[in-house]
């Protein structure tokens, strides 16, 4: 096989591999949000949670003030609604990502990717699952 054909084939395979890496994220997920080991993780690799007191589809978070200090919201940044993901407006006007209508949060006591020490906390916090 001529060298030029090998180079073209290698380039094509690289493009396919890059496309498949993108498929590892949850469908329609904003950049950096991934499904890993049956849970959603943020761009930093840390576990994401939902709060039972947030009404799905309400468009807002009820975790504000000291609650948000312990459960930092996953801020939307420039992300837009896509697929199962939406953007909710917090009481302070900031934008937060939500999955299936439920705002997403980190737990301040998780120290490394894979930790899920907030799951079941006070009976109202749950690991966000795809």
ABEGO torsion letter per residue (X at the ends): XBAAAAAAAAAAAAAAAAAAAAAABBBGBBBGBBBBGGBBBBAAGBBBBBBAABBBGAGBBABBEAAAAABBBBBAEABBBBEABBBBBBAAGBBBBBBGGBBBBBBAABABBGBAAABGBGGABBBBBX
